[in-house]
């Protein structure tokens, strides 16, 4: 069953400011995120305070109001606020909207705090919207100073002594610049241009190595380098100035048609092109994982540390993999417990249900697990399933044995009554006893053809009755000594037959269990190989995306005559290719080792099965 969507009626504080300047993830927000099992698409908006960020977020939520707009120069949003709604166009996904505290608040005056908020927005987002007013000119880009400092607050690998920004392009969100209250014509050199072309024009670099040129280029270089996917929307004034303070309460006919058209284009683009949030390595983020990520990053930042994508993935994978094991075992146990209500059932019913639930449990596990490189969590899942399978086999066997014993008690009730009344203590009594016993066995077998442990119960029953049969045979005066001897041999043959039938049944049970184990083993291999190939494919996508971005930027640099910048990019490209070759070889080596381990596991499974068969064969002669 697909996870149910979570829909909040209004936004709530997600990450709050503390008096000491630190940050805190709110428990109530984490509780909401814990409920979201679906993949999340996270859209964050950042920008200077009082630039109308909240209005756009309300529109993305499909509402007129929600996030606080405010109507004064005071910043209304503090920290980061969250609104979770079903995604309007991606079924099975939740749209998480994050409205951040306005940057550059004069009452706060803490540039370091602003950079932390900006870093968190980047780390948590699928799409980052930067909201500004007026035009994309030098001052507007300088106001995006936080992007130049981001490498002080984020690092990709734990081995990096300080933020290494060369790999940011792999993991950074899409970037959308929204320019509000735009009054100019979209023309460059007398030619009409698109918003995207206008943005690229504003991000052009200046040649030269002077301090002014370096300062001018730095934020532009960072934006170009970090955000390969860039988009720009220019919004005209929404209404006349007198109405701006009550924007959220205005009817559509009171707003500019041109403004509403751009709003519609912006929302459509965000809905269509914002992908589900992924961790480093390509693992899909659910609401719960998003909450864990936020907690990890905020705790690290608040303690003075630098959030590391690699460390965050390792920490979260540990929690998610444990939870994935619990989910898989719980699904399996619940399904078997429902079957248990119908016990006793045929062995085939139990093993078929086991195969079905085992496959479902592995699928459930695979939805959440990632970076289980050593297979420890998969093995833990296997052990949990095996334990419950064995338990339910035994419970079914006991239920079946009880049912078989009750049947034998009913079928032999008349015989017991005759025995008590002396019905067999007469000449010809043994023949009558054997006829009654044969009738009981025949009737019992006809009613328990597929019952588990039926032969074992019968074998114990006839063995118990053999002493009784011997007394009746010896007391029957009608039988000659020769007939008694022949009857004794027939009795032994009958007991031997029942014992062999019981052992044949036991062998059948063992083979069925072995077949179930083999099927489980094959199912595990299929899913683990598929997961490994999927992780490798996602890594390749990350690499191709980053490589394409760097090569595209290098081409532009060469065309514009920035040879030094192009050389730097070439070095990064070459280094990326080397690292890619190493990582790809690592994936191949890991898969090879996994297959070798599986070969050993299979051999061990076959060895144990052969030992059990040999034990059963030896037991046939222990009588």
ZAMARGU-4260 file (C-alpha; in steps of 0.2 Angstrom, whole numbers, plus 5000, padded with zeros to 4 digits):
<rodrens>
0) 5000/5000/5000 | 5007/5017/4995 | 5011/5029/5010 | 4997/5041/5013 | 5001/5060/5010
5) 5002/5072/5024 | 4994/5089/5021 | 4997/5103/5033 | 4983/5116/5034 | 4996/5130/5038
10) 5015/5132/5039 | 5024/5130/5055 | 5042/5134/5062 | 5054/5121/5056 | 5071/5128/5062
15) 5070/5142/5075 | 5083/5154/5082 | 5090/5153/5099 | 5095/5167/5110 | 5113/5163/5110
20) 5113/5164/5091 | 5111/5145/5088 | 5098/5136/5079 | 5086/5122/5084 | 5075/5110/5074
25) 5057/5111/5082 | 5050/5094/5088 | 5033/5097/5082 | 5040/5100/5064 | 5050/5084/5066
30) 5034/5074/5071 | 5026/5080/5055 | 5040/5075/5044 | 5041/5058/5053 | 5024/5054/5046
35) 5029/5057/5028 | 5035/5041/5020 | 5034/5048/5003 | 5048/5055/4993 | 5049/5074/4996
40) 5052/5088/4984 | 5059/5102/4994 | 5058/5120/4988 | 5067/5134/4998 | 5066/5152/4996
45) 5080/5164/5002 | 5083/5183/4999 | 5084/5200/5008 | 5070/5203/5020 | 5054/5212/5015
50) 5056/5207/4996 | 5040/5197/4995 | 5047/5179/4997 | 5032/5172/5007 | 5019/5177/4993
55) 5027/5166/4981 | 5028/5151/4993 | 5010/5153/4997 | 5006/5152/4979 | 5017/5136/4977
60) 5006/5129/4991 | 4991/5133/4981 | 4985/5146/4994 | 4982/5164/4995 | 4989/5166/5013
65) 4999/5155/5025 | 5017/5161/5026 | 5017/5178/5035 | 5019/5192/5022 | 5019/5207/5034
70) 5016/5225/5029 | 5030/5234/5038 | 5049/5236/5037 | 5050/5223/5050 | 5055/5205/5045
75) 5041/5193/5049 | 5049/5176/5046 | 5062/5171/5059 | 5072/5155/5056 | 5065/5143/5043
80) 5046/5139/5042 | 5039/5124/5033 | 5023/5119/5024 | 5020/5101/5018 | 5007/5098/5005
85) 5003/5084/4992 | 5013/5088/4976 | 5001/5095/4964 | 5008/5086/4949 | 5020/5072/4955
90) 5008/5058/4962 | 5015/5049/4977 | 5027/5064/4982 | 5025/5078/4995 | 5030/5096/4992
95) 5039/5103/5006 | 5040/5122/5006 | 5054/5131/5016 | 5052/5150/5019 | 5068/5157/5026
100) 5072/5172/5037 | 5075/5187/5027 | 5094/5190/5024 | 5101/5206/5029 | 5089/5211/5043
105) 5095/5227/5051 | 5089/5222/5068 | 5099/5206/5067 | 5115/5212/5059 | 5123/5195/5060
110) 5130/5190/5043 | 5137/5174/5050 | 5119/5169/5055 | 5113/5173/5037 | 5126/5162/5029
115) 5120/5148/5041 | 5102/5150/5035 | 5108/5151/5017 | 5118/5135/5019 | 5104/5126/5027
120) 5092/5131/5013 | 5105/5124/5000 | 5108/5108/5010 | 5089/5104/5012 | 5083/5109/4995
125) 5079/5101/4978 | 5076/5119/4971 | 5083/5135/4979 | 5074/5151/4974 | 5083/5167/4977
130) 5071/5182/4978 | 5077/5200/4975 | 5069/5217/4970 | 5072/5228/4955 | 5085/5222/4943
135) 5100/5210/4942 | 5114/5223/4943 | 5130/5223/4953 | 5123/5227/4969 | 5110/5214/4968
140) 5123/5201/4965 | 5134/5207/4979 | 5119/5205/4990 | 5120/5187/4986 | 5137/5187/4995
145) 5132/5172/5005 | 5136/5160/4991 | 5154/5166/4991 | 5156/5160/5009 | 5146/5144/5007
150) 5162/5133/5007 | 5166/5138/5025 | 5150/5130/5030 | 5148/5115/5019 | 5160/5101/5014
155) 5157/5085/5004 | 5169/5073/5011 | 5175/5070/5029 | 5193/5070/5023 | 5192/5088/5017
160) 5201/5099/5030 | 5190/5113/5024 | 5176/5115/5012 | 5181/5109/4995 | 5168/5116/4983
165) 5174/5107/4967 | 5160/5094/4970 | 5146/5106/4975 | 5139/5105/4958 | 5134/5087/4960
170) 5123/5090/4975 | 5117/5108/4974 | 5099/5111/4970 | 5092/5119/4955 | 5093/5138/4956
175) 5079/5150/4952 | 5081/5169/4953 | 5065/5179/4955 | 5067/5197/4952 | 5052/5207/4959
180) 5045/5224/4954 | 5055/5223/4938 | 5051/5239/4928 | 5064/5238/4914 | 5062/5230/4896
185) 5070/5214/4894 | 5082/5220/4880 | 5101/5218/4878 | 5109/5227/4864 | 5092/5232/4857
190) 5087/5213/4856 | 5073/5205/4866 | 5080/5192/4878 | 5072/5180/4890 | 5074/5180/4909
195) 5087/5166/4908 | 5097/5176/4895 | 5096/5191/4906 | 5102/5181/4921 | 5117/5175/4911
200) 5121/5192/4905 | 5121/5198/4923 | 5133/5184/4928 | 5146/5188/4915 | 5164/5190/4921
205) 5176/5204/4919 | 5193/5202/4913 | 5207/5207/4924 | 5216/5203/4940 | 5214/5219/4950
210) 5205/5218/4967 | 5190/5227/4960 | 5188/5214/4946 | 5191/5199/4958 | 5178/5206/4970
215) 5166/5208/4955 | 5169/5191/4948 | 5169/5181/4964 | 5150/5179/4967 | 5147/5177/4949
220) 5160/5163/4948 | 5152/5154/4963 | 5134/5155/4956 | 5140/5149/4939 | 5151/5135/4947
225) 5139/5129/4960 | 5122/5130/4951 | 5123/5122/4934 | 5104/5123/4932 | 5099/5141/4933
230) 5082/5150/4929 | 5076/5168/4930 | 5059/5176/4931 | 5056/5194/4931 | 5039/5200/4940
235) 5031/5216/4936 | 5023/5226/4950 | 5008/5215/4956 | 4996/5230/4959 | 4997/5249/4963
240) 5008/5254/4978 | 4993/5257/4989 | 4988/5239/4989 | 5005/5231/4992 | 5002/5230/5010
245) 4987/5219/5008 | 4993/5208/4994 | 4987/5192/5001 | 4969/5198/5003 | 4968/5205/4985
250) 4956/5196/4973 | 4964/5190/4956 | 4955/5204/4947 | 4964/5217/4958 | 4981/5210/4953
255) 4991/5214/4937 | 4987/5201/4923 | 5006/5202/4918 | 5011/5198/4936 | 4999/5183/4937
260) 5005/5176/4921 | 5023/5176/4927 | 5017/5169/4944 | 5009/5155/4934 | 5025/5152/4924
265) 5036/5151/4939 | 5024/5139/4949 | 5023/5128/4934 | 5042/5127/4931 | 5045/5123/4950
270) 5032/5110/4950 | 5038/5102/4934 | 5057/5103/4936 | 5060/5102/4954 | 5066/5084/4957
275) 5064/5073/4973 | 5077/5077/4985 | 5092/5065/4985 | 5106/5062/4996 | 5124/5061/4991
280) 5124/5044/4982 | 5107/5046/4975 | 5096/5039/4989 | 5078/5046/4989 | 5074/5057/5004
285) 5057/5055/5013 | 5050/5067/5025 | 5058/5057/5039 | 5075/5057/5031 | 5073/5076/5028
290) 5070/5079/5047 | 5085/5068/5051 | 5095/5078/5039 | 5090/5095/5046 | 5093/5089/5064
295) 5111/5083/5059 | 5115/5099/5050 | 5108/5110/5063 | 5117/5101/5077 | 5133/5102/5068
300) 5132/5120/5064 | 5126/5125/5082 | 5141/5116/5089 | 5153/5126/5078 | 5156/5112/5066
305) 5155/5111/5047 | 5141/5100/5039 | 5148/5086/5029 | 5137/5078/5016 | 5147/5061/5017
310) 5146/5060/5036 | 5127/5065/5036 | 5124/5051/5023 | 5133/5038/5034 | 5124/5044/5050
315) 5107/5043/5042 | 5110/5027/5033 | 5114/5019/5050 | 5097/5025/5056 | 5087/5021/5040
320) 5095/5004/5038 | 5090/4999/5056 | 5072/5005/5053 | 5072/4997/5036 | 5076/4980/5044
325) 5062/4983/5057 | 5050/4988/5043 | 5054/4972/5033 | 5053/4960/5048 | 5037/4968/5054
330) 5029/4966/5037 | 5034/4948/5036 | 5029/4945/5054 | 5012/4953/5052 | 5008/4943/5036
335) 5013/4927/5044 | 5003/4931/5060 | 4987/4933/5049 | 4991/4916/5041 | 4993/4909/5059
340) 4975/4913/5062 | 4970/4899/5050 | 4983/4886/5056 | 4984/4871/5054 | 4986/4873/5035
345) 4996/4862/5022 | 5015/4865/5021 | 5013/4872/5004 | 5002/4886/5010 | 5015/4891/5023
350) 5030/4890/5011 | 5021/4899/4998 | 5016/4913/5010 | 5034/4913/5016 | 5040/4916/4998
355) 5028/4930/4995 | 5031/4939/5011 | 5050/4937/5010 | 5049/4945/4993 | 5038/4959/5000
360) 5049/4961/5015 | 5065/4963/5005 | 5056/4976/4994 | 5051/4986/5009 | 5069/4985/5016
365) 5076/4990/4999 | 5065/5006/4999 | 5074/5013/5014 | 5091/5005/5015 | 5106/5012/5007
370) 5125/5011/5009 | 5123/4993/5016 | 5140/4990/5008 | 5145/4975/5019 | 5127/4968/5018
375) 5126/4968/5037 | 5108/4975/5038 | 5102/4963/5024 | 5109/4948/5034 | 5100/4955/5049
380) 5084/4955/5039 | 5087/4937/5034 | 5090/4932/5052 | 5074/4940/5057 | 5064/4932/5043
385) 5071/4915/5046 | 5067/4916/5065 | 5049/4920/5061 | 5048/4907/5047 | 5054/4893/5059
390) 5043/4899/5073 | 5028/4899/5062 | 5032/4882/5054 | 5033/4875/5072 | 5017/4883/5077
395) 5008/4876/5062 | 5016/4859/5065 | 5010/4859/5083 | 4992/4864/5078 | 4992/4850/5064
400) 4998/4837/5077 | 4985/4842/5089 | 4972/4841/5075 | 4978/4824/5070 | 4979/4817/5088
405) 4961/4823/5091 | 4956/4814/5075 | 4964/4798/5080 | 4956/4799/5097 | 4939/4801/5089
410) 4942/4787/5076 | 4949/4775/5090 | 4935/4779/5103 | 4925/4763/5098 | 4940/4753/5099
415) 4945/4759/5116 | 4927/4756/5121 | 4928/4738/5115 | 4944/4735/5123 | 4937/4741/5140
420) 4922/4730/5138 | 4933/4715/5133 | 4927/4714/5115 | 4944/4708/5109 | 4947/4695/5124
425) 4939/4680/5115 | 4944/4668/5101 | 4946/4678/5085 | 4948/4694/5094 | 4965/4698/5087
430) 4958/4697/5069 | 4944/4709/5074 | 4957/4721/5083 | 4967/4721/5067 | 4952/4725/5056
435) 4947/4739/5067 | 4965/4746/5068 | 4967/4745/5049 | 4950/4754/5047 | 4956/4768/5058
440) 4973/4770/5049 | 4964/4770/5032 | 4951/4783/5038 | 4964/4793/5046 | 4975/4793/5031
445) 4961/4798/5020 | 4957/4814/5031 | 4975/4819/5033 | 4983/4817/5016 | 4991/4835/5016
450) 4992/4837/5035 | 5009/4842/5042 | 5016/4829/5054 | 5002/4817/5051 | 5013/4802/5048
455) 5023/4806/5063 | 5007/4807/5074 | 5001/4790/5066 | 5018/4782/5069 | 5018/4786/5087
460) 4999/4781/5089 | 5002/4763/5081 | 5019/4761/5091 | 5009/4765/5107 | 4996/4752/5102
465) 5008/4739/5098 | 5010/4732/5116 | 4991/4732/5117 | 4990/4722/5100 | 5004/4710/5107
470) 4993/4706/5122 | 4978/4703/5112 | 4987/4692/5099 | 4995/4681/5113 | 4978/4679/5122
475) 4969/4674/5106 | 4967/4655/5108 | 4960/4653/5090 | 4978/4657/5083 | 4990/4643/5081
480) 5008/4646/5086 | 5013/4648/5067 | 4999/4660/5064 | 5005/4670/5080 | 5022/4671/5072
485) 5016/4676/5055 | 5005/4689/5064 | 5020/4696/5074 | 5030/4698/5058 | 5016/4707/5049
490) 5015/4718/5065 | 5033/4722/5064 | 5032/4726/5045 | 5017/4737/5049 | 5026/4747/5062
495) 5041/4748/5050 | 5030/4755/5036 | 5023/4768/5048 | 5041/4773/5054 | 5047/4774/5036
500) 5031/4785/5031 | 5035/4796/5046 | 5053/4798/5040 | 5048/4801/5022 | 5036/4814/5028
505) 5051/4822/5038 | 5062/4822/5023 | 5048/4831/5013 | 5047/4844/5026 | 5066/4846/5026
510) 5066/4848/5007 | 5052/4860/5007 | 5062/4871/5020 | 5078/4869/5010 | 5068/4875/4994
515) 5061/4890/5004 | 5079/4894/5010 | 5085/4893/4992 | 5071/4904/4985 | 5075/4917/4999
520) 5093/4917/4994 | 5089/4919/4976 | 5077/4933/4980 | 5090/4942/4990 | 5103/4941/4977
525) 5091/4948/4964 | 5087/4963/4975 | 5104/4967/4981 | 5111/4966/4963 | 5097/4978/4957
530) 5100/4990/4972 | 5119/4990/4968 | 5116/4993/4950 | 5104/5007/4954 | 5116/5016/4966
535) 5130/5014/4952 | 5118/5022/4939 | 5114/5036/4951 | 5132/5039/4954 | 5135/5040/4935
540) 5121/5052/4934 | 5129/5063/4947 | 5145/5063/4938 | 5138/5066/4921 | 5128/5081/4928
545) 5144/5088/4936 | 5155/5085/4921 | 5143/5092/4909 | 5141/5108/4919 | 5160/5110/4921
550) 5163/5107/4902 | 5149/5119/4898 | 5156/5133/4909 | 5174/5129/4902 | 5168/5132/4885
555) 5160/5149/4890 | 5176/5154/4898 | 5186/5150/4883 | 5174/5159/4871 | 5175/5174/4883
560) 5194/5174/4884 | 5195/5169/4902 | 5209/5156/4899 | 5215/5155/4917 | 5198/5151/4923
565) 5196/5138/4909 | 5213/5130/4914 | 5206/5129/4932 | 5191/5120/4926 | 5201/5108/4915
570) 5211/5103/4930 | 5194/5100/4940 | 5188/5090/4925 | 5203/5079/4924 | 5203/5077/4943
575) 5184/5072/4943 | 5187/5059/4929 | 5201/5051/4939 | 5190/5050/4955 | 5176/5044/4944
580) 5187/5030/4937 | 5192/5025/4955 | 5174/5025/4961 | 5167/5016/4946 | 5181/5002/4949
585) 5176/5002/4968 | 5158/4998/4963 | 5163/4984/4952 | 5175/4977/4965 | 5161/4978/4978
590) 5149/4969/4967 | 5163/4956/4963 | 5166/4953/4982 | 5147/4952/4985 | 5146/4938/4972
595) 5160/4929/4979 | 5152/4930/4996 | 5136/4924/4989 | 5145/4909/4981 | 5152/4905/4998
600) 5135/4907/5006 | 5127/4896/4993 | 5141/4883/4996 | 5138/4884/5015 | 5119/4882/5013
605) 5121/4867/5002 | 5134/4859/5014 | 5121/4861/5029 | 5108/4854/5018 | 5118/4839/5014
610) 5123/4836/5032 | 5104/4837/5037 | 5100/4824/5023 | 5114/4813/5029 | 5108/4814/5047
615) 5090/4809/5041 | 5097/4795/5031 | 5106/4788/5047 | 5091/4790/5058 | 5082/4777/5046
620) 5093/4763/5053 | 5091/4768/5071 | 5077/4756/5075
</rodrens>
